[in-house]
Structures are given as structure tokens and as C-alpha cells.
Amino acid sequence: MPRPMKRIPLRIETFEELSKLRGSEETWDDIVKELIKTKQLQNRRELLKRTDNDNFAPLDQV
């Protein structure tokens, strides 16, 4: 049984930019999943950068 699908409305310009990221063997689902992974990694890096700037004491010194 096929998996249920959703449609995501995009502006034409956005679709054209997204199309440039798509390889010949990739599905739109592949592209969206890769964008999700990239954004999650970016969020983690930003969180690490923020926590690196905070003053934390090692637990054994608390």
C-alpha cells in the first residue's frame, strides 16, 4: 500500500531554487529530508556555539 502524501505549496521562485538542488535520481522527498537534516545540524551548531560562550563549571567542581 502506498504511503500517504502531502502537498506543500511553494512560490514559483522557491520551487525553481529547490529544483536546482535535485539530482536526477533524487525524489522531492529526498531533497526535503536532506534540508531537514541540514537545518537540524545548523541548529545544533548554533546551540553549541551559544553554550560554549556561557560560563559553565565542571560538575566535579560544583
C-alpha positions in Angstrom: 0.0 0.0 0.0 1.5 3.4 -1.0 2.4 5.8 1.8 0.1 8.8 2.2 1.4 12.0 0.6 1.1 15.7 1.4 1.3 18.7 -0.9 3.4 21.7 0.1 2.5 25.0 -1.7 5.6 26.9 -2.9 6.1 30.1 -4.7 7.4 29.5 -8.3 10.8 31.2 -7.4 11.2 28.9 -4.4 10.3 25.8 -6.5 12.9 26.8 -9.1 15.6 27.2 -6.5 14.7 23.9 -4.9 14.8 22.2 -8.3 18.4 23.2 -8.6 19.3 21.1 -5.6 17.6 18.0 -7.0 19.8 15.3 -8.6 18.5 13.2 -11.5 17.9 10.2 -9.2 16.6 12.1 -6.2 12.9 12.4 -5.2 11.4 15.5 -3.8 11.1 13.6 -0.5 14.9 13.0 -0.6 15.5 16.7 -1.0 13.2 17.7 1.8 14.8 15.1 4.1 18.2 16.5 3.3 17.1 20.0 4.0 15.7 18.9 7.4 19.0 17.2 8.3 21.0 20.3 7.2 18.7 22.6 9.3 18.9 20.3 12.3 22.8 20.2 12.1 22.8 24.0 11.8 20.6 24.3 14.9 22.9 22.0 16.9 25.9 24.0 15.9 24.2 27.3 16.9 23.3 25.7 20.3 26.9 24.5 20.8 28.2 28.0 19.9 25.8 29.6 22.5 26.7 27.1 25.2 30.4 27.5 24.5 30.1 31.2 25.3 28.4 30.5 28.7 30.4 30.1 31.9 30.0 26.5 32.9 31.8 24.8 35.8 32.7 21.1 35.5 30.4 19.0 37.7 33.3 17.8 39.9 34.0 21.4 40.8 30.4 22.3 41.8 
